[in-house]
Amino acid sequence: MADKKKKEEDAGLPFSPDLLELLAKFQEIELEDFMLEAGDLELWMESGALPAQLLPKTKAAALKAKPLALMATKFLPPIETYSGKIAEVKLGGTKGEGGTRGKSIIIGGETAPAFYTFEKPVLHPPVVTLDVFDMEVPLSKAVKMHVKDVVGDPAAWAKLAVEKFGADMVTVHLISIDPLLKDATPKAAVKTVEEITQAVDVPLVIGGCGDPVKDADVFAEITETFAGERFLISSITRDMDVERCAKFVKKNGHVALSFTPMDLNLARELNRRLYDFLGKEDIIMDLTTAALGYGLDYAFTNMERARLAGLMGDVELAHPMSSGTTNAWAAREAWLKMAPEWEPRELRGPLWEVTTALTLLLAGVDLFMMMHPAAVKTLKDVTAKLVSGKKADTSKFANWVSLKP
């Protein structure tokens, strides 16, 4: 009797061993009029692997030989389609369009992420515009050594940028209009722009000093004087009289650079305000460029998000993007004299600028504002390779681990 009682306790059920033996012959038991108190329910889970009797019975394949090579297969990148399209924007008015520029430049029009040429070909490659200042400004030694003969002469500077450095466009920074500097008049600014338009025939970007009131007054004068030239007015910001600025940009056939500080919601808001007066083909976005080591990762993410949102149907972000890549020269590592392991600053500076540019190139930037001629050439060479459609020669990189500089 003691043995039977012990078996009942081990089973956890108040059943006799004889009944348990009978029940063991069945795989499934159906109970009628059965009631169970939740407090009496116990679940027993066996730890570890499944019991051997529950494992599927498979026959192990015999290993015929030791593999000597990887299985050859072809990689086919996934092809995506996007509901949105980035707006196309034309810069520079030719003589037949009411301007005097020798050519127009079109940017934007993307229907796939940057350089996803396996999905869509690059319609309009990115372009570079070089900075020119209308007065002498402090410049890094690495930059000044290339422009020292033309500093203080914006027309000669622009000519050098186009003819020697290969600039697609020229950015004219009218910083002399700043009330805290020379407080130059709108008429003086018009004269400077006139000299530059006579020196070069590429499209121009007209930059102000950052004072929202003075910039608006100067932009109004310039857009009216040069109606039809299709300048890029850099820039229209949220703290300016947006309605006034948008109206004179539209009336005189120019393009607005919508500038916001690294916030896509602010970019959407400003673009919505501009839509009341400007078409989407009249707006380029500048989402703010943070240089290498100073927030480049955030700038890249912000621009990439904007581009992908535009491609996926967000019309308020479906605009070409501009990058003030010269912000790289605000990083002290780009120009400061440092320890020998940092290499000479004459090399470090342009590398700092071109690394910033190449990173944002992959985010989808269409227009780069730059300064150093070596950085410009490198960016243009890389861009040409990316849009050429030619396959790279990988043989010289096959043994990259053992290569020596």
C-alpha positions in Angstrom: 0.0 0.0 0.0 2.9 2.3 0.8 4.3 1.8 -2.7 1.0 2.6 -4.4 0.6 5.7 -2.4 4.1 6.8 -3.3 3.4 6.3 -7.1 0.2 8.4 -6.7 2.2 11.2 -5.1 4.9 11.1 -7.8 2.2 11.3 -10.5 0.7 14.3 -8.8 -2.8 12.9 -9.4 -5.2 11.1 -7.0 -5.5 8.2 -9.5 -4.7 4.6 -8.8 -1.7 3.1 -10.5 -4.0 0.6 -12.3 -6.0 3.5 -13.9 -2.7 5.2 -14.9 -1.5 2.1 -16.6 -4.7 2.0 -18.7 -4.5 5.7 -19.5 -0.9 5.3 -20.7 -2.1 3.2 -23.6 -3.9 6.2 -25.1 -2.4 9.3 -26.8 -5.5 11.4 -26.4 -8.2 11.4 -23.7 -11.5 13.3 -24.0 -13.2 14.2 -20.7 -16.9 15.1 -20.3 -18.5 17.2 -17.6 -15.0 18.1 -16.4 -14.2 21.0 -14.1 -10.8 22.1 -12.9 -10.0 24.7 -10.3 -7.2 27.0 -11.5 -5.4 26.6 -8.3 -5.1 22.9 -9.0 -3.5 23.3 -12.4 0.2 22.5 -12.7 2.3 22.6 -15.9 5.5 20.6 -16.1 8.0 21.8 -18.7 11.1 19.8 -19.4 14.2 21.9 -19.7 16.8 21.6 -22.4 16.3 19.9 -25.8 13.2 18.1 -26.9 12.9 14.5 -25.8 14.4 12.1 -28.4 11.0 10.6 -29.1 9.6 14.0 -30.2 12.5 14.9 -32.5 11.9 14.4 -36.3 13.6 11.3 -37.6 16.0 12.5 -40.3 19.0 10.7 -41.8 22.2 12.7 -41.6 23.8 13.3 -45.0 27.2 11.9 -45.3 30.0 14.4 -45.9 31.4 13.5 -49.2 34.4 15.9 -49.2 35.7 19.0 -47.5 34.5 22.2 -49.2 37.4 24.0 -51.0 35.6 27.1 -52.3 32.6 29.3 -51.7 29.5 28.6 -53.7 29.3 31.0 -56.6 26.2 33.2 -56.7 25.1 36.5 -58.3 24.1 39.4 -56.2 21.0 41.2 -57.4 20.3 44.4 -55.6 16.6 44.9 -54.6 14.9 47.4 -56.9 12.6 49.8 -55.2 10.1 52.3 -56.7 9.2 55.6 -55.1 6.0 57.6 -55.4 7.6 61.0 -55.1 10.1 63.0 -57.3 12.5 65.7 -56.3 11.6 69.0 -58.0 13.8 70.2 -60.9 15.2 73.7 -60.5 16.9 75.7 -63.2 19.6 78.2 -62.3 20.9 80.9 -64.6 18.9 82.7 -67.3 20.4 82.7 -70.8 19.9 85.4 -73.4 16.9 83.6 -74.8 15.3 83.5 -71.4 15.8 87.2 -70.5 19.2 86.9 -68.8 22.9 87.1 -69.8 24.3 83.7 -68.6 26.1 81.6 -71.1 24.3 78.5 -69.8 21.7 77.3 -67.4 22.1 74.5 -64.9 19.4 72.2 -63.8 19.5 70.3 -60.5 17.1 67.9 -58.8 14.7 65.6 -60.5 15.8 62.5 -58.6 13.5 59.5 -58.5 15.8 57.3 -56.4 18.4 57.8 -53.6 21.7 59.3 -54.4 23.7 57.2 -56.9 21.4 54.2 -56.8 22.2 53.8 -60.5 21.0 50.2 -60.4 17.5 51.7 -59.8 17.6 54.9 -61.8 20.3 56.8 -63.7 21.5 60.1 -62.3 19.5 62.7 -64.2 21.4 65.9 -63.1 24.8 65.5 -61.4 25.5 67.7 -58.4 27.3 71.0 -59.1 29.8 73.1 -57.3 29.7 76.9 -56.6 32.9 78.6 -55.3 32.7 81.3 -52.7 33.7 84.9 -53.5 33.6 87.8 -51.0 33.0 91.4 -51.8 35.6 92.6 -49.2 38.8 91.2 -47.6 38.0 88.6 -45.0 40.2 86.4 -42.8 41.0 83.2 -44.7 42.8 80.0 -43.8 46.4 80.0 -45.1 45.6 76.9 -47.2 42.8 78.8 -49.0 44.5 82.2 -49.2 47.6 80.9 -50.9 45.4 80.2 -54.0 43.4 83.5 -54.1 45.8 86.0 -52.5 46.2 87.9 -55.8 42.4 88.5 -56.2 41.2 89.0 -52.6 39.5 92.4 -52.5 38.5 92.2 -56.2 35.4 90.0 -56.4 35.2 90.1 -60.2 38.7 88.8 -60.6 38.1 86.3 -57.9 35.0 85.0 -59.7 36.9 84.8 -63.0 39.7 82.7 -61.3 37.1 80.4 -59.7 35.6 79.6 -63.1 38.5 79.6 -65.4 41.2 78.0 -63.2 39.3 76.1 -60.5 36.5 74.7 -62.6 33.5 76.2 -60.7 30.1 75.5 -62.2 28.7 78.6 -60.5 29.9 81.4 -58.3 28.6 82.5 -54.9 28.8 86.2 -54.2 28.9 86.9 -50.4 27.9 90.5 -49.9 29.1 90.8 -46.4 30.1 94.5 -46.7 26.3 95.3 -46.4 26.4 94.1 -42.8 25.4 97.1 -40.5 28.1 96.0 -38.1 30.8 96.1 -40.8 30.7 98.6 -43.7 26.9 98.9 -43.9 27.2 99.2 -47.7 24.1 100.3 -49.6 22.0 98.1 -51.8 23.2 100.2 -54.8 26.8 99.3 -53.9 25.9 95.7 -53.7 24.2 96.0 -57.2 27.5 97.4 -58.6 29.5 94.5 -57.2 27.1 92.0 -58.7 27.2 93.9 -62.1 31.0 93.6 -62.2 30.8 89.9 -61.5 28.1 89.2 -64.2 30.4 90.9 -66.7 33.5 88.9 -65.6 31.8 85.4 -65.8 28.7 84.0 -67.5 27.9 81.2 -65.2 24.8 81.2 -62.9 25.3 83.1 -59.7 24.3 82.6 -56.0 23.7 85.9 -54.2 24.5 85.7 -50.5 23.7 88.3 -47.9 25.2 89.2 -44.5 22.8 87.4 -42.2 20.9 90.5 -41.1 17.2 89.7 -42.0 16.2 93.3 -42.6 19.3 94.5 -44.6 19.4 91.3 -46.6 15.8 91.7 -47.7 16.4 95.3 -48.8 19.5 94.3 -50.8 17.9 91.2 -52.3 14.9 93.3 -53.5 17.3 95.7 -55.3 19.3 93.0 -56.9 16.4 90.8 -58.0 14.8 93.8 -59.7 18.0 95.1 -61.3 18.9 91.6 -62.7 15.4 90.4 -63.6 15.6 87.3 -65.7 19.1 86.2 -64.6 17.6 83.5 -62.4 20.0 84.0 -59.5 19.8 81.8 -56.4 18.9 84.2 -53.6 20.8 82.9 -50.5 18.9 82.9 -48.3 15.3 83.3 -47.2 14.9 82.5 -43.5 12.0 82.2 -41.1 12.9 85.5 -39.3 12.7 87.5 -42.6 9.6 89.0 -44.2 9.0 85.8 -46.1 6.0 87.2 -48.1 7.9 90.2 -49.3 11.0 88.2 -50.2 9.0 85.5 -52.0 7.1 88.1 -54.0 10.2 89.9 -55.4 11.9 86.6 -56.1 8.9 85.4 -58.1 8.3 88.7 -59.9 11.8 88.9 -61.2 12.3 85.3 -62.1 14.8 84.1 -59.5 15.1 81.1 -57.2 14.9 81.2 -53.4 17.2 79.2 -51.0 15.0 78.1 -48.1 17.4 78.0 -45.1 16.5 76.3 -41.8 18.7 75.0 -38.9 18.7 71.2 -39.0 15.0 70.6 -38.3 12.8 69.0 -40.9 9.6 70.4 -39.4 11.0 73.9 -39.7 12.0 73.2 -43.3 8.4 72.1 -44.0 7.0 75.1 -42.3 9.1 77.6 -44.3 8.5 75.8 -47.6 4.7 75.9 -46.9 4.9 79.7 -46.5 6.9 80.1 -49.7 4.3 78.0 -51.6 1.8 80.8 -51.3 4.0 82.8 -53.8 6.6 80.5 -55.4 6.3 77.3 -57.4 8.2 74.2 -56.3 10.5 74.7 -59.2 11.6 78.0 -57.6 12.8 76.6 -54.2 16.1 74.9 -53.1 16.5 73.8 -49.5 19.5 74.4 -47.2 19.1 72.3 -44.1 22.4 73.5 -42.6 25.8 71.8 -42.9 27.8 70.7 -39.9 31.3 69.8 -40.8 33.4 66.7 -40.1 33.9 66.4 -36.3 31.2 69.1 -35.6 28.0 67.2 -36.2 28.5 65.8 -39.7 26.7 62.6 -38.7 23.6 64.6 -37.8 23.8 66.7 -40.9 24.0 63.6 -43.0 21.1 61.9 -41.2 19.0 65.1 -41.5 19.6 65.4 -45.3 19.1 61.7 -46.0 15.8 61.7 -44.1 14.7 64.7 -46.1 15.6 63.1 -49.4 13.9 59.8 -48.6 10.8 61.6 -47.4 10.7 63.5 -50.6 11.0 60.4 -52.7 8.3 58.7 -50.6 5.8 61.5 -51.4 6.4 64.3 -48.8 6.1 67.2 -51.3 7.3 69.7 -48.7 10.7 68.1 -48.6 10.9 67.1 -52.3 13.3 69.9 -53.2 17.0 69.9 -54.3 19.4 70.4 -51.4 22.3 72.9 -51.0 25.2 72.4 -48.7 27.3 75.2 -47.3 30.3 72.9 -47.3 32.7 75.8 -46.6 31.5 75.5 -43.0 34.3 72.9 -42.8 36.7 75.8 -42.5 35.1 76.8 -39.3 36.4 73.6 -37.7 39.7 74.5 -36.0 41.2 71.2 -37.1 40.9 72.4 -40.7 43.3 75.3 -40.2 44.9 75.3 -36.8 48.6 74.5 -36.5 48.7 71.1 -34.7 51.1 68.3 -33.7 53.0 66.5 -36.6 50.7 63.5 -36.5 47.9 65.7 -37.8 49.9 66.3 -41.0 50.4 69.7 -42.5 47.4 72.0 -42.4 47.8 72.8 -46.1 46.8 69.2 -46.7 44.5 68.7 -43.7 42.2 71.7 -44.6 41.2 70.6 -48.1 40.8 67.0 -46.8 38.5 68.3 -44.1 36.4 70.1 -46.7 36.2 67.3 -49.2 35.4 64.7 -46.6 32.5 66.8 -45.5 31.4 67.2 -49.1 31.7 63.5 -50.1 29.7 62.4 -47.0 26.9 64.8 -47.9 27.1 63.8 -51.6 25.9 60.4 -50.6 23.0 61.9 -48.6 21.7 63.5 -51.8 23.1 67.1 -51.9 22.7 68.7 -55.3 24.6 72.0 -54.9 27.9 72.4 -53.0 29.2 75.8 -51.9 33.0 75.3 -51.5 36.3 77.2 -51.3 39.5 75.1 -51.8 40.4 74.2 -55.4 41.8 70.8 -54.5 38.6 69.9 -52.6 36.5 71.1 -55.6 38.5 69.0 -58.0 38.3 65.9 -55.8 34.6 66.2 -55.4 34.1 66.7 -59.1 36.3 63.7 -60.0 34.5 61.4 -57.6 31.1 62.6 -58.9 32.2 62.0 -62.5 33.2 58.4 -61.6 29.9 57.8 -59.9 27.8 58.9 -62.8 30.0 57.4 -65.5 28.4 54.0 -65.3 31.8 52.4 -65.6 32.7 49.5 -63.3 35.7 50.1 -61.0 38.9 48.1 -61.4 38.8 46.0 -58.2 42.0 44.2 -58.9 44.2 46.9 -57.3 42.2 46.7 -54.1 42.2 42.8 -53.9 45.2 42.8 -51.5 44.3 46.0 -49.7 45.4 44.6 -46.3 49.0 44.3 -47.4 49.2 47.5 -49.4 51.6 50.1 -48.3 51.2 53.8 -49.0 
